[in-house]
């Protein structure tokens, strides 16, 4: 699952608005919709956002795992040990 709360904080800190991302930096409204709904964006878009905001990927998105994904990861890790 993707969480873009960090992006909103970074944008606020840098004084960058959604309007400016769409109208000045050509980030598509579809991409902004994906961000608002915590859906995926491309690595290219993540890179562009980092360039625009002069930040790292962790200042834009956090990836979290569901309980099911965490259990699966632990099982895979256990098997490889």
KOLMARZA-243269 format. One record per atom (N, C-alpha, C): residue in three letters; residue number from 1; x, y, z; atom name. Coordinates in Angstrom, 2 decimals. Example, Ala and Ser with C-alpha at 12.3 -4.5 7.8 and 13.67 -1.06 7.14 Angstrom:
R    r    k        u        v        w   a
R  ala    1    13.19    -5.69     7.80   N
R  ala    1    12.30    -4.50     7.80  CA
R  ala    1    13.20    -3.30     7.80   C
R  ser    2    12.85    -2.25     7.08   N
R  ser    2    13.67    -1.06     7.14  CA
R  ser    2    12.90     0.03     7.87   C
END
This chain:
R    r    k        u        v        w   a
R  unk    1     0.84    -1.17     0.00   N
R  unk    1     0.00     0.00     0.00  CA
R  unk    1     0.89     1.24     0.00   C
R  unk    2     0.50     2.23    -0.73   N
R  unk    2     1.24     3.47    -0.83  CA
R  unk    2     0.58     4.52     0.05   C
R  unk    3     1.40     5.35     0.68   N
R  unk    3     0.91     6.41     1.53  CA
R  unk    3     1.67     7.68     1.17   C
R  unk    4     0.96     8.71     0.73   N
R  unk    4     1.58     9.95     0.26  CA
R  unk    4     1.48    11.10     1.26   C
R  unk    5     1.24    10.80     2.52   N
R  unk    5     1.17    11.87     3.52  CA
R  unk    5     2.45    12.68     3.55   C
R  unk    6     3.59    12.02     3.35   N
R  unk    6     4.87    12.73     3.33  CA
R  unk    6     4.92    13.75     2.20   C
R  unk    7     4.32    13.43     1.06   N
R  unk    7     4.30    14.37    -0.06  CA
R  unk    7     3.58    15.64     0.33   C
R  unk    8     2.42    15.51     0.95   N
R  unk    8     1.65    16.70     1.32  CA
R  unk    8     2.43    17.57     2.30   C
R  unk    9     3.13    16.93     3.24   N
R  unk    9     3.96    17.69     4.20  CA
R  unk    9     5.12    18.39     3.47   C
R  unk   10     5.77    17.66     2.57   N
R  unk   10     6.90    18.22     1.84  CA
R  unk   10     6.45    19.38     0.96   C
R  unk   11     5.32    19.21     0.29   N
R  unk   11     4.79    20.29    -0.54  CA
R  unk   11     4.51    21.53     0.31   C
R  unk   12     3.91    21.34     1.47   N
R  unk   12     3.60    22.47     2.35  CA
R  unk   12     4.88    23.16     2.80   C
R  unk   13     5.88    22.37     3.19   N
R  unk   13     7.16    22.95     3.63  CA
R  unk   13     7.82    23.76     2.52   C
R  unk   14     7.68    23.30     1.26   N
R  unk   14     8.35    23.94     0.13  CA
R  unk   14     7.47    25.01    -0.53   C
R  unk   15     6.23    25.13    -0.08   N
R  unk   15     5.32    26.11    -0.67  CA
R  unk   15     4.87    25.75    -2.07   C
R  unk   16     4.77    24.46    -2.35   N
R  unk   16     4.35    23.99    -3.67  CA
R  unk   16     2.91    23.48    -3.55   C
R  unk   17     2.06    23.93    -4.45   N
R  unk   17     0.65    23.53    -4.43  CA
R  unk   17     0.36    22.48    -5.49   C
R  unk   18    -0.77    21.83    -5.34   N
R  unk   18    -1.23    20.89    -6.36  CA
R  unk   18    -1.42    21.63    -7.67   C
R  unk   19    -1.96    22.83    -7.60   N
R  unk   19    -2.15    23.65    -8.80  CA
R  unk   19    -0.83    23.84    -9.54   C
R  unk   20     0.24    24.17    -8.82   N
R  unk   20     1.52    24.40    -9.48  CA
R  unk   20     2.09    23.11   -10.06   C
R  unk   21     1.89    21.98    -9.37   N
R  unk   21     2.36    20.72    -9.92  CA
R  unk   21     1.70    20.42   -11.26   C
R  unk   22     0.40    20.65   -11.33   N
R  unk   22    -0.35    20.35   -12.55  CA
R  unk   22    -0.09    21.39   -13.63   C
R  unk   23    -0.15    22.66   -13.27   N
R  unk   23    -0.12    23.72   -14.28  CA
R  unk   23     1.27    24.26   -14.60   C
R  unk   24     2.22    24.14   -13.71   N
R  unk   24     3.55    24.66   -13.97  CA
R  unk   24     4.58    23.57   -14.22   C
R  unk   25     4.38    22.40   -13.59   N
R  unk   25     5.35    21.32   -13.71  CA
R  unk   25     4.83    20.14   -14.53   C
R  unk   26     3.63    20.28   -15.06   N
R  unk   26     3.04    19.27   -15.95  CA
R  unk   26     2.90    17.88   -15.34   C
R  unk   27     2.61    17.83   -14.05   N
R  unk   27     2.22    16.56   -13.42  CA
R  unk   27     0.74    16.39   -13.76   C
R  unk   28     0.37    15.27   -14.33   N
R  unk   28    -1.00    15.11   -14.83  CA
R  unk   28    -2.02    15.06   -13.70   C
R  unk   29    -3.22    15.48   -14.02   N
R  unk   29    -4.30    15.43   -13.03  CA
R  unk   29    -4.61    13.98   -12.68   C
R  unk   30    -4.40    13.06   -13.61   N
R  unk   30    -4.60    11.63   -13.33  CA
R  unk   30    -3.60    11.17   -12.27   C
R  unk   31    -2.36    11.61   -12.39   N
R  unk   31    -1.35    11.26   -11.38  CA
R  unk   31    -1.74    11.83   -10.03   C
R  unk   32    -2.21    13.06   -10.00   N
R  unk   32    -2.63    13.66    -8.73  CA
R  unk   32    -3.81    12.90    -8.14   C
R  unk   33    -4.69    12.39    -8.99   N
R  unk   33    -5.79    11.56    -8.51  CA
R  unk   33    -5.25    10.30    -7.87   C
R  unk   34    -4.27     9.65    -8.51   N
R  unk   34    -3.67     8.45    -7.94  CA
R  unk   34    -3.04     8.75    -6.58   C
R  unk   35    -2.37     9.87    -6.48   N
R  unk   35    -1.74    10.26    -5.21  CA
R  unk   35    -2.80    10.48    -4.15   C
R  unk   36    -3.85    11.22    -4.49   N
R  unk   36    -4.92    11.49    -3.51  CA
R  unk   36    -5.57    10.20    -3.01   C
R  unk   37    -5.59     9.16    -3.86   N
R  unk   37    -6.21     7.89    -3.49  CA
R  unk   37    -5.19     6.83    -3.06   C
R  unk   38    -3.97     7.26    -2.79   N
R  unk   38    -2.90     6.36    -2.35  CA
R  unk   38    -2.70     5.19    -3.30   C
R  unk   39    -2.71     5.49    -4.59   N
R  unk   39    -2.48     4.48    -5.62  CA
R  unk   39    -1.07     4.67    -6.19   C
R  unk   40    -0.66     3.75    -7.05   N
R  unk   40     0.71     3.79    -7.55  CA
R  unk   40     0.93     4.92    -8.56   C
R  unk   41     2.19     5.36    -8.62   N
R  unk   41     2.66     6.29    -9.64  CA
R  unk   41     3.92     5.67   -10.23   C
R  unk   42     4.35     6.17   -11.36   N
R  unk   42     5.54     5.60   -11.99  CA
R  unk   42     6.80     6.10   -11.28   C
R  unk   43     7.88     5.34   -11.48   N
R  unk   43     9.16     5.77   -10.93  CA
R  unk   43     9.60     7.08   -11.57   C
R  unk   44     9.28     7.27   -12.83   N
R  unk   44     9.60     8.53   -13.50  CA
R  unk   44     8.91     9.70   -12.82   C
R  unk   45     7.64     9.52   -12.47   N
R  unk   45     6.90    10.58   -11.78  CA
R  unk   45     7.48    10.81   -10.39   C
R  unk   46     7.82     9.75    -9.69   N
R  unk   46     8.44     9.89    -8.36  CA
R  unk   46     9.73    10.69    -8.49   C
R  unk   47    10.53    10.38    -9.50   N
R  unk   47    11.78    11.10    -9.74  CA
R  unk   47    11.51    12.58   -10.02   C
R  unk   48    10.53    12.86   -10.85   N
R  unk   48    10.18    14.25   -11.17  CA
R  unk   48     9.72    15.01    -9.94   C
R  unk   49     8.90    14.37    -9.11   N
R  unk   49     8.45    15.02    -7.88  CA
R  unk   49     9.63    15.33    -6.97   C
R  unk   50    10.57    14.40    -6.88   N
R  unk   50    11.76    14.62    -6.06  CA
R  unk   50    12.59    15.78    -6.61   C
R  unk   51    12.70    15.88    -7.93   N
R  unk   51    13.42    17.00    -8.54  CA
R  unk   51    12.73    18.32    -8.25   C
R  unk   52    11.43    18.35    -8.44   N
R  unk   52    10.65    19.57    -8.23  CA
R  unk   52    10.77    20.03    -6.78   C
R  unk   53    10.66    19.09    -5.85   N
R  unk   53    10.64    19.42    -4.43  CA
R  unk   53    12.02    19.38    -3.78   C
R  unk   54    13.04    19.02    -4.55   N
R  unk   54    14.40    18.90    -4.01  CA
R  unk   54    14.41    18.03    -2.76   C
R  unk   55    13.96    16.78    -2.94   N
R  unk   55    13.83    15.88    -1.79  CA
R  unk   55    14.13    14.44    -2.21   C
R  unk   56    14.04    13.55    -1.27   N
R  unk   56    14.23    12.12    -1.50  CA
R  unk   56    12.87    11.44    -1.63   C
R  unk   57    12.88    10.21    -2.16   N
R  unk   57    11.64     9.45    -2.35  CA
R  unk   57    10.88     9.29    -1.04   C
R  unk   58    11.59     9.13     0.06   N
R  unk   58    10.93     8.96     1.37  CA
R  unk   58    10.18    10.22     1.80   C
R  unk   59    10.50    11.37     1.17   N
R  unk   59     9.76    12.61     1.44  CA
R  unk   59     8.50    12.71     0.60   C
R  unk   60     8.27    11.70    -0.24   N
R  unk   60     7.11    11.69    -1.14  CA
R  unk   60     6.16    10.54    -0.80   C
R  unk   61     6.70     9.34    -0.63   N
R  unk   61     5.85     8.17    -0.47  CA
R  unk   61     6.43     7.21     0.57   C
R  unk   62     5.53     6.57     1.28   N
R  unk   62     5.90     5.49     2.19  CA
R  unk   62     5.15     4.25     1.72   C
R  unk   63     5.84     3.14     1.69   N
R  unk   63     5.21     1.88     1.31  CA
R  unk   63     4.99     1.07     2.57   C
R  unk   64     3.75     0.70     2.81   N
R  unk   64     3.41    -0.10     3.98  CA
R  unk   64     2.84    -1.43     3.52   C
R  unk   65     2.93    -2.40     4.38   N
R  unk   65     2.47    -3.74     4.04  CA
R  unk   65     1.26    -4.13     4.88   C
R  unk   66     0.34    -4.83     4.26   N
R  unk   66    -0.81    -5.35     4.98  CA
R  unk   66    -0.33    -6.45     5.91   C
R  unk   67    -1.15    -6.84     6.83   N
R  unk   67    -0.80    -7.92     7.75  CA
R  unk   67    -0.49    -9.20     6.97   C
R  unk   68    -1.30    -9.47     5.96   N
R  unk   68    -1.09   -10.67     5.13  CA
R  unk   68     0.26   -10.62     4.42   C
R  unk   69     0.62    -9.46     3.87   N
R  unk   69     1.91    -9.32     3.21  CA
R  unk   69     3.06    -9.48     4.20   C
R  unk   70     2.90    -8.95     5.39   N
R  unk   70     3.94    -9.08     6.42  CA
R  unk   70     4.16   -10.53     6.82   C
R  unk   71     3.07   -11.28     6.97   N
R  unk   71     3.16   -12.70     7.32  CA
R  unk   71     3.86   -13.46     6.20   C
R  unk   72     3.49   -13.18     4.96   N
R  unk   72     4.11   -13.84     3.81  CA
R  unk   72     5.60   -13.53     3.75   C
R  unk   73     5.98   -12.27     3.96   N
R  unk   73     7.39   -11.88     3.94  CA
R  unk   73     8.17   -12.62     5.03   C
R  unk   74     7.60   -12.71     6.21   N
R  unk   74     8.27   -13.42     7.31  CA
R  unk   74     8.47   -14.90     6.96   C
R  unk   75     7.48   -15.50     6.32   N
R  unk   75     7.58   -16.90     5.93  CA
R  unk   75     8.66   -17.10     4.88   C
R  unk   76     8.72   -16.23     3.90   N
R  unk   76     9.75   -16.31     2.86  CA
R  unk   76    11.13   -16.12     3.49   C
R  unk   77    11.25   -15.17     4.38   N
R  unk   77    12.53   -14.92     5.05  CA
R  unk   77    12.96   -16.13     5.88   C
R  unk   78    12.00   -16.74     6.57   N
R  unk   78    12.29   -17.91     7.40  CA
R  unk   78    12.80   -19.07     6.53   C
R  unk   79    12.17   -19.27     5.36   N
R  unk   79    12.56   -20.35     4.47  CA
R  unk   79    13.96   -20.15     3.89   C
R  unk   80    14.34   -18.91     3.67   N
R  unk   80    15.64   -18.66     3.06  CA
R  unk   80    16.78   -18.66     4.08   C
R  unk   81    16.45   -18.71     5.35   N
R  unk   81    17.49   -18.70     6.39  CA
R  unk   81    18.07   -20.07     6.62   C
END
